[in-house]
Amino acid sequence: MLEVFRPLIQASPPIPIPLPLLVLIGVAQNLLLLGVVIGTGLLLGKKIGLGAPLLERWLYHEESPVRAADSFKASAPVGIAVGVIVTLIILSVAPHMPGLPFVRAAQAPIWKRVLACFYGGLVEEILTRLFLLSLFAWLGVRFFQQDKKGLAPMTFWTANVIVAVLFSLGHLPAASRIMHITPEVVFVALALNGIAAISFGYLYWKRGLESAMVAHFCADFVLYVLGVMFLKN
């Protein structure tokens, strides 16, 4: 992400705080936020049958029906499929939207693009699936679902769509710093991020957070590591 926004940073007035210190402060803030988000997500998710079975097995020393190998086998193909679909769509619209972060990412070294995949697979899944999806699903069960025992499919899908929309729109403020936001850009953001978010949300529901993380990482790897290679110079 830093590589994508480097031109903007260089064009901005000098920062009064040294960049390494600024990065350190940002990391500390993010770790604190993640701690609160993870704790809240696990607490709410456990009430409605959502969560991170592999992590919870380690934290609570409980038996888990999900094994790490099974999680990878089930989720990697989904992530790869999502990555291929999103990449093909972006490649078709990229000539008309040269400011897309995807296009800017192609200029970054490959190792930085790989690191970005870890950010998407870990941090974004914690924020959107473990926290937001658990929160909206819990609110749905608590206030709108008549049968309070378990998470009903309708409640889940409503929460999943809401989170998918929020996840998609959440990419626009950062994108607005490097490109002009038009109705077409909003539509593309909703469509592409929505495909990914709904797919990862389903995996979170059925197999847990770790499964969604694997799928998200694989999708980002296809998109940002392999997909950018097909951009026409």
RATA-V626889 format. One line per field, one symbol per residue. phi: phi as a letter, one per 40 degrees, with the letter a starting at -180 (. if undefined). burial: 1 if it has 9 or more other ideal C-beta (glycine too) atoms within 8 Angstrom, else 0. A space follows every 50 residues. Layout:
# RATA-V626889
phi->???
burial->???
This chain:
# RATA-V626889
phi->.ccccddcccccddccbdddcccccccccccccccccccccccccccbgb ibdccccccbfbcbcbbdcccccccdccccccccccccccccbddcbccd ddccccccdcccccccccccccccccccccccccccccccccbbcccccg bcdccccccccdccccccccccdccccbaccbdcccccccccccdccccc ccccccbhdcccccccccccccccccccccccc
burial->00111001000000000000010010000100010011011101110101 11111110000001010000110111011101111110111011001011 11111101000111011111111111111111111111111000100000 11001101111111111110110111011000001101111111111111 111110111111111111111111111100100
